[in-house]
Amino acid sequence: MYAKKIRVFIILAISDSFLDATEKLNITQPTLSKQIQLLEEKFGFKLFLRDNHGCYLIDEGKIIL
C-alpha cells in the first residue's frame, strides 16, 4: 500500500533536487510533494527540510532511509 510512497521517498532522498526526482519518477512536482506529505503524515513527523534551494533529509528522514 505504501510501496509507491516509500519509492518516491527514496528517490527524492538520493536525488539532488525535486526536479531530478520528478524526472526519475516521471511525475509532476505537485504529485511528488503530495506523496511525501502523505508519508510524513503517516509517520507523524517531517522527513525533509525544504527551502528555496531544495530539500534535505533531516535526522528522522535519515533514520527511515
N, C-alpha and C positions, 0 to 999 in steps of 0.2 A: 504494500500500500504506500509506503513512504520511500520506496526504492528510487523513484524518479527525483524526489526532493533531495535525497542523500547524494545522488549522482550530480545534481545541479550544485549542491554544496561543495562537493569535492572538486569539480571542475572550476568553480569560482575561487576556491581556496588555493588552487595551484596555478591559476591564471594571473596575468599581470594586471588585468582590469575587467570591468564589467563588459566592455566591448569585446575583448578577447574571449571571454567566457560565452557571450551570446553567439559569437561566430562559431566557436567549437560545438555549442549545443544546438545551433540553428534555431534559436528562439529570439524573441524580442527582449529588450531591456526591461520593459514593464513585467513581462512574464517571469523573467529571472528574478526580479525584485520581489514579486508576489510569492514565488516558490520559497525563497529564502525567508521572507516574512512569516509564511505559514510554518516553516520548520522551526523558526525561532519561537513562535507562539506555542508550538507543541512541546518544545524543550523547556520553555518558560524563562529563557534568557537569550541575550544577544549573542551572536556568533562573530559578527564583524563590526568594526568601527568604520563608519562611512564619512568621507569628507569630500571636498572639491577635487581632490587628487586621486580618488579611488576608494577602495575598501581594503581593510586589513584585518586579518584574523586577530581576535583578542584571545586571551588565555583560555576562555571557555571553548572557543572555536578550535583552538589548537588541540585541546583535550579530545574533542569529538573527532577531529581529523585523525 
